[in-house]
């Protein structure tokens, strides 16, 4: 059984609390011009910011032609004079302030604290906020299958093979079950959001944001990850899961990329 505790802070003499990631306190917005690098386009462009207190390493989204792409702040300038018509704005900042105790679980870290690695937080690492007025609808066909027998999922052999590749490539960046309700994020051409119900070893109402009319590779990858994570939880952390009725698992590389790489000070306690 292993666990990992983090401490990260932008202050010179931080208060150490083992098992926590401590981040800078919320600050008032500070006007700036920031350089943002967009990995998907390999472009670095300047934007005006008047809504946030931005720092190097922050993950942001902007308006304009690149509004759906994730960017990372690489430089911040507070002394400037610009013509606003020449600049697009930063519209949101990803919430990378992870707080809580994480346990090793294969390729992922897992937590049993409902306030740690919430879906609402982690999705900000992958997607820009929904546009105002955006409306989604959903439906359920009430079908289900056993998690221990994915052959009953009704997926084609070729799609299952591609889904297995996604699983082995750790494209299931995040998966969580709260009570019976599950959610996952699988990164393919885009980050896809999945939802499902899980109870007594059975999966029901599995949906994916790719909107396929048949079981897709993202769903199969997520089910393989769920199966593996539950197996590890049952072996090492059964008591914690039974007590909380909640777990959230994030791929190790994802946590390092979003919650740790941007930190300039702090330490990790193992």
C-alpha positions as CSV (number, residue, x, y, z in Angstrom):
1,X,0.0,0.0,0.0
2,X,1.4,3.4,-1.0
3,X,0.3,7.0,-0.7
4,X,1.7,10.2,-1.8
5,X,1.5,13.7,-0.2
6,X,2.2,16.9,-2.0
7,X,3.1,20.4,-0.9
8,X,3.5,23.3,-3.4
9,X,3.4,27.0,-2.7
10,X,4.5,30.3,-4.2
11,X,5.3,31.8,-0.8
12,X,8.8,31.9,0.5
13,X,8.1,30.3,3.9
14,X,5.0,28.1,3.3
15,X,3.2,26.3,6.1
16,X,3.8,22.6,5.5
17,X,0.8,20.2,5.7
18,X,1.7,16.7,4.8
19,X,-0.7,15.1,2.4
20,X,-1.8,18.3,0.8
21,X,-1.0,20.4,-2.3
22,X,-1.1,24.0,-1.1
23,X,-1.4,26.6,-3.7
24,X,-1.3,30.4,-3.7
25,X,-4.4,32.0,-2.2
26,X,-7.0,33.5,-4.5
27,X,-5.9,37.0,-5.5
28,X,-7.6,40.0,-7.0
29,X,-7.4,40.3,-10.8
30,X,-4.3,42.1,-12.0
31,X,-4.2,43.6,-15.5
32,X,-1.4,42.1,-17.7
33,X,-0.4,41.1,-21.1
34,X,0.5,37.5,-21.2
35,X,2.3,35.2,-23.8
36,X,0.4,32.0,-24.2
37,X,1.7,28.8,-25.8
38,X,-0.8,26.6,-27.6
39,X,0.7,23.1,-27.9
40,X,-1.9,21.8,-30.3
41,X,-0.9,24.5,-32.8
42,X,2.7,25.1,-31.7
43,X,1.9,28.8,-31.5
44,X,2.8,31.4,-28.9
45,X,0.7,34.6,-28.9
46,X,0.0,37.6,-26.7
47,X,-3.3,38.2,-25.0
48,X,-4.8,40.9,-22.7
49,X,-5.9,39.8,-19.2
50,X,-8.0,41.9,-16.9
51,X,-10.0,39.1,-15.1
52,X,-7.4,37.0,-13.3
53,X,-4.1,37.1,-11.4
54,X,-2.1,35.2,-13.9
55,X,1.3,33.6,-13.4
56,X,3.7,31.6,-15.6
57,X,2.5,28.0,-15.9
58,X,-1.2,28.8,-15.6
59,X,-3.5,26.9,-18.0
60,X,-5.9,29.3,-19.7
61,X,-8.5,29.6,-22.5
62,X,-9.0,32.7,-24.7
63,X,-11.5,34.2,-27.0
64,X,-11.0,34.5,-30.7
65,X,-10.0,31.9,-33.2
66,X,-8.2,29.7,-30.6
67,X,-11.0,29.8,-28.0
68,X,-11.4,26.0,-27.8
69,X,-7.7,25.3,-27.4
70,X,-5.8,24.9,-24.1
71,X,-2.9,27.2,-23.6
72,X,-0.2,27.7,-21.0
73,X,1.1,31.1,-19.8
74,X,4.8,31.4,-20.6
75,X,5.4,35.1,-19.7
76,X,3.5,37.9,-17.9
77,X,4.0,41.6,-18.3
78,X,2.4,44.1,-15.9
79,X,3.9,47.3,-17.4
80,X,2.3,48.0,-20.8
81,X,0.2,50.3,-22.9
82,X,-1.8,48.6,-25.7
83,X,-4.7,49.3,-28.0
84,X,-7.5,46.9,-26.9
85,X,-8.8,46.4,-30.5
86,X,-5.5,44.6,-31.3
87,X,-5.8,42.0,-28.5
88,X,-8.1,39.1,-27.6
89,X,-8.7,38.3,-24.0
90,X,-8.1,35.5,-21.5
91,X,-11.6,34.2,-20.6
92,X,-10.9,31.4,-18.1
93,X,-8.2,29.7,-16.0
94,X,-8.0,26.0,-15.3
95,X,-8.3,25.1,-11.6
96,X,-5.1,23.1,-10.9
97,X,-5.1,23.6,-7.1
98,X,-5.4,19.9,-6.1
99,X,-5.8,19.3,-2.4
100,X,-5.9,15.9,-0.7
101,X,-4.3,12.6,-0.2
102,X,-3.6,10.4,-3.3
103,X,-2.7,6.7,-3.4
104,X,-0.8,4.8,-6.1
105,X,-3.1,2.6,-8.2
106,X,-1.2,1.3,-11.2
107,X,-0.9,3.9,-13.9
108,X,-3.2,6.3,-11.9
109,X,-3.4,8.1,-8.6
110,X,-6.6,7.4,-6.7
111,X,-8.3,9.4,-4.0
112,X,-11.4,8.6,-1.8
113,X,-11.9,12.2,-0.7
114,X,-15.0,13.7,-2.4
115,X,-13.4,17.2,-2.4
116,X,-10.3,15.9,-4.2
117,X,-10.1,15.6,-8.0
118,X,-13.7,16.5,-8.6
119,X,-15.0,16.1,-12.1
120,X,-15.9,19.8,-12.2
121,X,-12.3,20.7,-11.5
122,X,-10.5,18.2,-13.7
123,X,-12.6,19.0,-16.8
124,X,-11.2,22.5,-16.7
125,X,-7.8,21.0,-17.5
126,X,-9.1,19.7,-20.8
127,X,-11.9,21.9,-22.1
128,X,-12.9,25.6,-22.3
129,X,-16.0,26.5,-20.4
130,X,-19.3,26.0,-22.1
131,X,-20.5,29.0,-24.0
132,X,-23.4,30.9,-22.4
133,X,-26.7,29.6,-23.5
134,X,-25.3,26.2,-24.6
135,X,-28.0,23.5,-24.1
136,X,-27.4,19.7,-23.9
137,X,-30.0,17.0,-24.0
138,X,-29.6,13.3,-23.2
139,X,-31.5,10.1,-23.3
140,X,-31.3,6.6,-21.8
141,X,-32.0,3.2,-23.3
142,X,-31.8,1.3,-20.0
143,X,-29.4,-1.3,-21.4
144,X,-26.6,-2.7,-19.3
145,X,-23.8,-5.2,-19.2
146,X,-21.5,-6.8,-16.6
147,X,-18.2,-5.1,-16.0
148,X,-16.5,-8.5,-15.5
149,X,-17.8,-9.6,-19.0
150,X,-17.2,-6.8,-21.5
151,X,-18.1,-9.3,-24.2
152,X,-21.8,-8.5,-23.3
153,X,-21.2,-4.8,-24.1
154,X,-22.1,-5.4,-27.7
155,X,-19.0,-3.8,-29.2
156,X,-17.4,-4.8,-32.5
157,X,-14.0,-6.6,-32.4
158,X,-12.2,-3.8,-34.3
159,X,-13.6,-1.1,-32.1
160,X,-12.7,-3.1,-28.9
161,X,-9.2,-3.4,-30.2
162,X,-8.9,0.3,-30.7
163,X,-10.4,0.9,-27.3
164,X,-7.8,-1.5,-25.8
165,X,-5.1,0.5,-27.4
166,X,-6.5,3.7,-25.8
167,X,-6.5,2.0,-22.5
168,X,-2.9,0.8,-22.8
169,X,-1.8,4.3,-23.9
170,X,-3.4,5.7,-20.7
171,X,-5.8,7.9,-22.7
172,X,-8.4,7.4,-19.9
173,X,-7.1,10.5,-18.1
174,X,-9.7,10.5,-15.4
175,X,-12.4,8.3,-14.0
176,X,-14.6,8.5,-10.9
177,X,-17.5,6.9,-9.3
178,X,-19.6,8.8,-6.7
179,X,-22.2,6.4,-5.2
180,X,-23.5,4.7,-8.4
181,X,-22.8,7.6,-10.8
182,X,-19.6,7.5,-12.8
183,X,-17.8,9.9,-15.1
184,X,-14.7,9.7,-17.2
185,X,-12.5,11.8,-19.5
186,X,-10.9,10.0,-22.4
187,X,-8.5,11.9,-24.6
188,X,-8.7,11.1,-28.3
189,X,-8.9,13.6,-31.2
190,X,-10.7,15.7,-28.5
191,X,-11.2,15.1,-24.8
192,X,-14.4,13.1,-24.6
193,X,-16.7,13.1,-21.6
194,X,-18.4,9.9,-20.5
195,X,-21.1,9.1,-18.0
196,X,-22.5,5.8,-16.6
197,X,-24.2,4.1,-13.7
198,X,-22.4,1.4,-11.8
199,X,-23.9,-0.8,-9.2
200,X,-23.5,-4.5,-8.2
201,X,-20.9,-5.1,-10.9
202,X,-23.3,-3.9,-13.7
203,X,-22.9,-0.9,-16.0
204,X,-25.9,1.0,-17.2
205,X,-26.6,4.1,-19.3
206,X,-23.1,4.4,-20.6
207,X,-22.8,7.5,-22.9
208,X,-19.9,9.2,-24.6
209,X,-19.6,12.8,-25.9
210,X,-18.5,11.5,-29.3
211,X,-22.2,10.7,-29.9
212,X,-21.6,7.4,-31.7
213,X,-24.8,5.4,-32.2
214,X,-23.0,2.2,-31.1
215,X,-20.5,1.3,-28.3
216,X,-17.3,3.2,-29.1
217,X,-13.6,2.9,-28.4
218,X,-13.7,5.6,-25.7
219,X,-16.3,3.7,-23.8
220,X,-14.4,0.4,-24.0
221,X,-11.2,2.1,-22.9
222,X,-13.0,3.6,-19.9
223,X,-14.5,0.3,-18.9
224,X,-11.1,-1.4,-19.0
225,X,-9.7,1.4,-16.8
226,X,-12.7,1.1,-14.4
227,X,-12.2,-2.6,-14.2
228,X,-8.5,-2.3,-13.4
229,X,-8.9,0.5,-10.9
230,X,-11.6,-1.3,-9.0
231,X,-9.4,-4.4,-8.9
232,X,-6.5,-2.4,-7.3
233,X,-8.9,-0.6,-4.9
234,X,-10.3,-4.0,-3.8
235,X,-6.8,-5.3,-3.2
236,X,-5.3,-2.4,-1.4
237,X,-7.9,0.2,-0.4
238,X,-11.2,-1.6,0.1
239,X,-11.8,0.0,3.5
240,X,-11.4,3.6,2.2
241,X,-13.7,3.0,-0.7
242,X,-16.4,1.3,1.4
243,X,-16.3,4.1,3.9
244,X,-16.5,7.0,1.4
245,X,-18.5,5.4,-1.5
246,X,-16.4,7.6,-3.8
247,X,-13.2,7.3,-5.7
248,X,-11.5,9.4,-8.4
249,X,-8.5,8.3,-10.4
250,X,-6.3,10.5,-12.5
251,X,-3.5,9.3,-14.8
252,X,-0.1,10.0,-13.2
253,X,1.2,11.9,-16.2
254,X,-1.9,14.1,-16.2
255,X,-1.5,15.1,-12.6
256,X,2.2,15.9,-13.1
257,X,1.4,17.9,-16.3
258,X,-1.4,20.0,-14.8
259,X,-1.0,20.2,-11.1
260,X,2.8,20.0,-10.6
261,X,4.8,21.0,-13.6
262,X,3.8,24.6,-13.3
263,X,5.0,24.9,-9.7
264,X,8.2,26.9,-9.1
265,X,8.5,26.1,-5.4
266,X,7.4,23.4,-2.9
267,X,8.2,19.8,-2.3
268,X,6.7,16.3,-2.5
269,X,6.5,14.0,0.5
270,X,6.6,10.2,-0.2
